[in-house]
């Protein structure tokens, strides 16, 4: 048992607690607050003058799937041999020893969502991990799958249709492929439902069971989306692409998370009315293509003001040890510190469906706790100690 005492607690749920205490064991938080009773044999960690926070959450990355240090040999996030690959699982391409994973803890990030790139219309399944040392990915998983990656706009057009050799070469083609695949999954579900009815009838009549439909791993994953078991994580930069994927989600009654949402500020009211969350970024990088020309931190501020649930992300293009710069920049443009904290803690936790375990300092949640030298949104503050699942992790700068 451990107890962090005398620090300033910053929590998106409980707010600021001066001179607060967090008691936790080797898995969970036991109590949080002021004047907390501390178990007799607890290890005491004095955090006077320091800040105690839940670990940050990066809601969209490709960490562990693209190892830039070895180029092509480490590029495992885009299976671009065909445009529709829902049966791809990022977990099968993830390298727990990928060098950039060690940067996360230095930025106060203790959970991150990682998954396929955006080369395909449907790229595959993302998942959430805790970036702590492990030899196998299974020991790092917080949730799998967390969503099914789809992409609109320039990327799938360029990868698959630039020479007009196959769909999609247009935005119409992207939407058409999405509609067709979802419809195919609905038909697939109907086939299995009909088979189940016939099998029960045959069993009741003492007859031989009918031959089942042929399994399709891709359509099985799309069926999970149709049944609202997992959301679509939709790569969309331009405002019209954002509107298109919202239209598709409404048409098929799907759960949707907007990824990037670069021009979301142009249609903020429409996004808010649709009650779709947005994971904004990457913003601290060059304008790599026409659809990212208007990237800026103002988008997150405007969407948050409109009532959209917003999270901030690096997309693995910003080294994760600089993750605190993301909330710092939205604060500069007018977002409150409280809302900025939510954008990197409880909001991404809720968006990813892991809020029962992470995203705040509350009794019963995972003991993912970071001690900062000062307020984490002040430039000179630094991460001093990190606990993941109650175990202190050595950090190296």
C-alpha angles and dihedrals in degrees: 000000000000134000125198107202141183095021133124107256117211113192128163090221105036097030124214119343115186115211090008133167133219118194118193143157131212091295117014144033110254102187141352130193146061124315091015118173108245120212112248097242097042120131106242120222112188111212099175110159091012136101126242118206141165113257114273120248124220104206099196128032141129093220114159093015101076117043103189092186091073101029119205093010091062098042106108106140104088122055093189099170090103134013100237115057110147090148091068113106119201089210088071093057098039119117112203089197096055105136100231093061089079090063094066099075091049087062093048092254113144100163132037139175113228131180151132124325127249102259093109134055085236111020106175145260126331126203141192123243141174106235098226126131114283136144094221131040094228089073091055100050120117096169133357125215102017095171147331114260118228128170135209130185133025103352102065090037091055097042099046110018109030092106091035090243095130143353133319109047094138140038087251088059093051093052092044092053091049092050093046094049093048090048090049088053091051090052090047090053090050090052092054092045090052090047090053092052093048092046091053091048091049092049091050091051094044092245130139112273118255121253110270122234117267111268118246114192093197095052090045088061093046087051089060088056092047090051089051092240091130132014132239112252098210120200103212128153107165121069093238091052090050090051091047095055091045087052091051093048091052092046092057098027094242131162110247138193118188112224119203095351088189096171093035090118088070093062101024094138092051092051092047092049089051090054092226120149121230130214103203126208171334090218104151096073142077125286096263099178141003095269092059097052093107098048113141143134090254088079093066091046094050094046092047090051089050090056100258116144102244133195128180124228143183099210081213088280093103112057105250094231084073093052094118089065088073097064090037091060096048088050089054088056096052110279114133119248089241092056092043089054090052090052091063100034127024098014095058090041090056093043091053094042095242099107093114088067109027143014101075143036103258136138111274097021124116112281095245100149133162126197113207127197089229140346105327092227093058112095099233096047116110139191109260105172134011129196120190117186086351094301120114113238122210110237125200125197 
